[in-house]
């Protein structure tokens, strides 16, 4: 008997379905399979469409593959796209440090003045070219990716169903459907189509042809007739996989496995069949060699040595044993970090990378996070109690599949990068083996195990499969944040739907989301920083800490990731008694998509979810706004987190409580007001107190004043109402020379005769207390004691450079408009020094408009887009001795209420106008920033390409709409 004649099951015949099995049951199973395949197809289609890239059927496509096809149809092998002359003039265009950014096509191969693709050409030959010839239009790249990935899934289903029908007929319809779902989702096709771009097309094509190879191998093993034809088809499919992704060449030995099986069963090698399988490999291999020689003059050069990437490709060690350990952990054992809210999972923090290791993105260990893969180890159990011939057929197919898995996984383990899309090279074969393991386990429990074994193994198998499927779906939705980046509105709807699950659990448990209140007893003999609380998991950790200073003073601070810390003013501390510290953080709250915020005003939600506030004994000492994307997580009180600069709290936390979330109190409500003064204090004050802001009416007035203690710069600020001083801040040393920014702001408290008064000097809160208030604000006057307040000078003795006010409590600099007009007095720092002028965004996602001093009479302006380097203007002559009007147009200043609903990076044009003359404009990528993610002259986000502050003087600043 030949190996191909083993088509019937052996010792499992006693569990075969009865001859009179209901035809309805069989049709029901088939209908279920079709429906499940359609569900998988729908999810793939939805994922591709939610990528945010329009397909534009009928229009000319400008992706690399269609540009390559344009070149082919014009009679040459390079892409039909113009190459910049500047790129051709470079001495070494392959060195990314010497190649200007955005000059060349990223990841294209550049050789002898032409652009090529180092990616495989098979997708063009098999799909894009026929589609163009038949329809006359370009096939969108995303649609091509979808076709190949879905085709790969269907091919894997066909292979699995063939194995099930011939070797595991006792497998129930439910388990079969479960296996198909595992292939559709845990095979990670849904992850591959999350970003359907040029990198994913050859991987998707390779996946499709590899699964077709396994299906053809199975058909050739089972064929009574036509074995040669099926084996030739297997060779053709493998050759196309290699032409899509050359690494499949290492999987070629999978075709040797059936030949060995036939040789053992028939006592001779079937040479005609072997030649039929080898012929397509030889023909397509020769075609690839010619293609490489015609392009690069070397039959073995696919073009990677000439790739224009972020690395110097010809000098990079692409494969090395030193990468194996790191990649093994990443691809198979790295655990996901779970969070309470969508997207629920985040990649584990990376250990130190091996020398020379380059790119990585969101990768999750297959064995750790999709545990159904472990059942691949049970696939050989399917050979148990079978006739030798049948065991040989099934064993040969399992061995071929194992060779495919081992070859593709092995080459990636030695590669110098680990990416989620690469997992699609080996995971489908692994999941096929896992499904056979599930079938084998069910067969064993039904044939040779007691009944209770089936009661145990079936639920366990179902649980592993469902967990793996759910995780794969979450992996697809979370991958690199692409859904939120490419399609913010759809991401919001998905999050709102899925976050209903944790919200329901929270309601049952009575979870509170508001402020955390700590009762502290600090130790006086402590130094440095001590953590009060942290939120989140490494590497994204938000921490609130206390910093000990001199003379018994302390400062409270807030830090997020590696961004600069926000500190309160130095505070006098009574170490002899406990104090109450109340912390309100947006990171303590659910995301904006949580059902709790349903019906809230958008500005109100923004205020609460961006809040960074610390109150000490009822008084605000920190009040900022920051975004917390990805930081919501576990709350730890008094404990340090690995990597945090501060150490564990060593005082005593006497009590901890959590309150319910309170409604936000936004500006723009009745009873609110805002005044900003840009001022210079006098060198020597003639009177101890001078007026800053006066309002109200005679006998019902209010006055904010400055109190000078001495000539050393010790000053305080206070507030008086109806002649009675009700507030005065502790004295602090202030640099008298230079300009300062004082903000006086008040908000309603719910009591008509009281307001909460905020005093901020140079961005730091001096006081925030509820005070008595005049019955009406009246006229607001800066720098004059209009109501003759006793003990206060008639006028402010320094200089008022600018006065800005609003009657609704809103900061005029946070108004709409993408243009900022500054009046600056430039400093004279060292040549080459860079300083920030306007900063938008946040740490790792911000932009810095900076100034560089290139000489005694010249400066340059530049933009640092985080992670992309700096673009600079040409030097501009300027007079340092006088002030200058600088008008900056920056599209990231046109801030939305909710940046999460916008693409995180958008293209825009930055312009700089000095004293009415436009001196620089440039088109750049800019991070979308919210209104309060904006600073003048302060590098609040921690950019490393300029100093921390602008050392000149900001004499005035106004937000304007563009001309």
HUSULDA-V766955 format. One record per pair of residues at least 6 apart in sequence whose ideal C-beta (glycine too) atoms are under 6 Angstrom apart, sorted by the first residue. I is the first residue (numbers start at 1). GAP is how many residues later the second one is. If there is no record, write none. Layout:
{{I;GAP} {I;GAP}}
This chain:
{{1;388} {2;263} {2;264} {3;258} {3;259} {3;262} {3;389} {3;390} {4;219} {4;220} {4;223} {6;383} {6;384} {6;387} {7;159} {7;215} {10;376} {10;377} {10;380} {11;374} {12;158} {12;435} {15;155} {15;431} {16;153} {29;144} {32;145} {36;141} {36;144} {40;144} {41;109} {43;147} {44;106} {44;149} {47;143} {47;146} {47;147} {47;429} {48;94} {48;98} {48;145} {48;148} {50;437} {50;440} {51;145} {51;435} {52;434} {52;435} {53;89} {55;85} {55;87} {55;88} {58;79} {61;77} {61;79} {63;78} {64;53} {64;134} {65;59} {65;63} {65;76} {66;72} {67;12} {67;13} {67;14} {68;11} {68;49} {69;55} {69;59} {70;10} {71;7} {71;8} {71;9} {74;6} {77;217} {77;218} {78;36} {78;37} {78;38} {79;36} {81;34} {83;30} {84;19} {86;17} {87;6} {87;16} {87;17} {88;25} {92;6} {93;6} {93;17} {95;217} {96;214} {101;768} {104;204} {105;10} {107;202} {108;7} {108;200} {109;7} {109;9} {109;194} {109;197} {109;198} {110;196} {110;198} {111;185} {111;195} {116;179} {116;187} {118;184} {118;185} {118;186} {118;189} {119;83} {120;82} {120;123} {120;124} {120;125} {122;83} {122;118} {122;121} {122;122} {123;78} {123;82} {127;17} {128;11} {131;8} {142;54} {144;57} {145;51} {145;55} {145;56} {145;59} {148;56} {148;57} {148;60} {149;40} {149;43} {149;44} {149;55} {151;57} {152;55} {152;56} {152;59} {153;31} {153;36} {155;56} {155;57} {155;60} {156;27} {156;55} {156;272} {156;276} {157;23} {157;26} {158;57} {159;55} {159;56} {159;59} {160;19} {160;275} {162;56} {164;7} {166;56} {167;227} {168;271} {168;275} {170;273} {170;276} {171;268} {171;271} {175;267} {178;287} {179;256} {181;288} {182;190} {182;249} {182;253} {182;283} {183;248} {185;284} {185;287} {185;288} {186;184} {186;245} {186;282} {186;283} {186;286} {187;240} {187;241} {187;244} {188;235} {188;236} {188;239} {190;286} {191;229} {191;284} {191;285} {191;288} {192;8} {192;12} {192;229} {192;232} {194;282} {194;285} {194;288} {195;287} {200;221} {202;42} {202;43} {203;218} {203;221} {205;39} {206;35} {206;38} {206;39} {206;42} {207;217} {207;221} {209;28} {209;31} {209;32} {210;31} {212;25} {213;21} {213;24} {213;25} {214;187} {216;14} {216;17} {216;18} {216;21} {217;17} {217;41} {217;183} {218;179} {219;11} {220;7} {220;10} {220;11} {221;37} {221;172} {221;175} {221;176} {223;7} {227;46} {228;44} {228;45} {228;48} {231;42} {231;45} {231;46} {232;44} {232;45} {235;42} {235;45} {235;46} {236;44} {239;41} {239;42} {239;45} {241;7} {242;6} {242;7} {243;41} {243;45} {246;56} {247;164} {250;157} {250;161} {251;153} {251;156} {253;150} {254;146} {254;149} {254;150} {255;22} {257;139} {257;142} {257;143} {258;138} {259;15} {261;131} {261;135} {262;8} {263;6} {265;127} {289;10} {292;7} {292;9} {292;10} {293;6} {304;9} {305;8} {305;9} {307;6} {311;47} {317;39} {318;98} {319;95} {322;32} {323;31} {323;34} {323;91} {323;93} {324;89} {324;90} {326;28} {327;86} {327;91} {328;85} {330;33} {330;88} {332;33} {332;34} {332;35} {333;32} {333;35} {334;14} {334;31} {335;13} {335;33} {336;9} {336;28} {336;33} {337;9} {337;11} {337;200} {338;7} {339;294} {340;162} {341;158} {341;161} {341;249} {341;250} {342;153} {342;156} {342;157} {343;134} {343;135} {344;130} {345;129} {345;133} {347;15} {349;189} {349;190} {356;60} {357;59} {358;58} {358;59} {359;58} {360;58} {361;58} {361;59} {361;119} {362;58} {362;117} {362;118} {363;55} {363;57} {366;7} {366;61} {367;6} {369;102} {370;98} {370;101} {371;93} {372;62} {372;92} {372;93} {372;96} {373;57} {373;61} {375;59} {375;62} {375;63} {376;54} {376;57} {376;58} {376;61} {378;59} {378;62} {378;63} {379;19} {379;54} {379;57} {379;58} {381;59} {382;12} {382;54} {382;58} {383;8} {383;12} {401;28} {401;31} {401;32} {404;25} {405;21} {405;24} {405;25} {408;17} {408;18} {409;17} {412;10} {420;59} {438;23} {441;16} {445;8} {445;9} {445;12} {477;6} {483;8} {484;7} {485;419} {488;413} {488;414} {492;101} {495;98} {496;97} {499;94} {499;95} {500;95} {503;92} {512;146} {512;148} {513;76} {513;148} {514;145} {514;146} {514;147} {515;67} {515;69} {515;144} {516;67} {516;142} {517;65} {517;140} {518;63} {518;135} {518;138} {519;59} {519;61} {519;135} {519;136} {520;59} {520;61} {521;57} {521;130} {521;131} {521;133} {522;53} {522;129} {523;128} {524;51} {526;22} {527;21} {529;16} {529;18} {529;117} {530;16} {530;116} {530;119} {531;12} {531;14} {531;109} {531;115} {531;118} {532;12} {532;13} {533;11} {533;104} {534;7} {534;9} {534;102} {534;107} {535;7} {535;52} {535;100} {536;6} {536;95} {536;97} {537;96} {538;103} {538;104} {538;105} {540;90} {540;91} {541;100} {542;18} {542;45} {542;89} {543;16} {543;101} {544;14} {544;39} {545;12} {545;101} {546;8} {546;10} {547;8} {547;10} {548;6} {549;21} {552;21} {553;17} {554;17} {554;19} {555;12} {555;13} {555;15} {556;12} {556;58} {556;65} {557;8} {557;10} {558;8} {558;54} {559;6} {561;282} {563;280} {563;378} {563;379} {564;378} {566;58} {568;53} {568;54} {569;195} {578;76} {579;38} {580;37} {581;35} {582;33} {583;31} {584;27} {584;29} {586;23} {586;24} {586;25} {586;42} {587;41} {587;44} {587;45} {589;20} {590;6} {592;13} {592;17} {597;8} {602;295} {603;63} {604;60} {604;62} {606;291} {607;57} {607;59} {608;56} {610;15} {610;17} {612;12} {612;14} {613;10} {614;7} {614;8} {619;149} {619;150} {620;148} {621;144} {625;307} {627;215} {637;19} {638;11} {638;15} {639;9} {640;7} {640;8} {667;142} {667;143} {668;140} {668;142} {669;79} {671;77} {672;75} {672;136} {672;137} {673;73} {673;104} {673;136} {674;71} {674;132} {674;135} {675;18} {675;69} {675;130} {676;67} {676;128} {677;65} {677;126} {678;61} {678;63} {678;123} {678;124} {679;61} {679;119} {679;121} {680;59} {680;118} {680;119} {681;55} {681;117} {682;115} {682;116} {685;23} {685;112} {687;106} {688;20} {689;16} {689;18} {689;102} {689;103} {690;16} {690;103} {690;106} {690;107} {691;12} {691;14} {691;93} {691;94} {691;101} {691;105} {692;12} {692;13} {692;14} {693;11} {693;51} {693;89} {694;9} {694;87} {694;92} {695;7} {695;82} {695;83} {695;85} {696;6} {696;78} {696;82} {697;81} {698;89} {700;74} {700;75} {701;73} {701;86} {702;19} {702;72} {703;17} {703;86} {704;15} {704;40} {705;13} {705;87} {706;9} {706;11} {707;9} {707;11} {708;7} {709;22} {713;20} {713;21} {713;23} {714;17} {714;19} {715;19} {716;12} {716;13} {716;15} {717;12} {717;42} {717;49} {718;7} {718;9} {718;10} {719;8} {719;38} {720;69} {721;51} {726;45} {727;42} {727;44} {729;37} {729;38} {739;214} {740;22} {741;21} {742;19} {743;17} {745;13} {746;9} {746;11} {747;9} {747;62} {749;7} {749;21} {754;16} {754;19} {755;18} {756;14} {757;14} {758;10} {759;7} {759;8} {780;25} {782;18} {782;21} {783;13} {783;17} {784;11} {785;7} {785;9} {801;154} {802;154} {804;8} {806;6} {813;146} {814;117} {815;144} {817;142} {817;143} {817;144} {818;71} {818;73} {818;75} {818;76} {819;70} {819;141} {819;143} {820;68} {820;139} {821;66} {821;137} {821;139} {822;64} {822;135} {823;60} {823;62} {823;132} {823;133} {824;60} {824;62} {824;128} {825;58} {825;127} {825;128} {826;54} {826;126} {827;124} {827;125} {828;52} {829;24} {831;24} {833;20} {834;16} {834;18} {834;112} {835;16} {835;111} {835;112} {835;115} {836;12} {836;14} {836;103} {836;110} {836;114} {837;12} {837;14} {838;11} {838;50} {839;9} {839;96} {839;100} {839;102} {840;7} {840;52} {840;89} {840;93} {840;94} {841;6} {841;86} {841;88} {841;92} {842;91} {842;99} {843;98} {843;99} {844;22} {845;82} {846;20} {846;81} {846;95} {847;18} {847;45} {847;79} {847;80} {848;16} {848;95} {849;14} {849;39} {850;12} {850;96} {851;8} {851;10} {852;8} {853;6} {854;6} {854;21} {857;20} {858;17} {858;19} {859;17} {859;19} {860;12} {860;13} {860;15} {861;12} {861;51} {861;59} {862;8} {862;10} {863;8} {863;47} {863;61} {864;6} {864;79} {864;81} {865;59} {865;60} {870;75} {871;51} {873;47} {876;43} {883;72} {884;30} {884;31} {885;30} {886;28} {887;26} {888;24} {889;22} {889;73} {890;20} {891;17} {891;35} {892;34} {892;37} {895;34} {895;35} {895;36} {896;6} {899;29} {899;31} {902;26} {904;24} {905;20} {905;22} {908;18} {909;14} {910;12} {910;14} {911;10} {912;7} {912;8} {936;18} {936;21} {937;13} {937;17} {938;11} {939;9}}
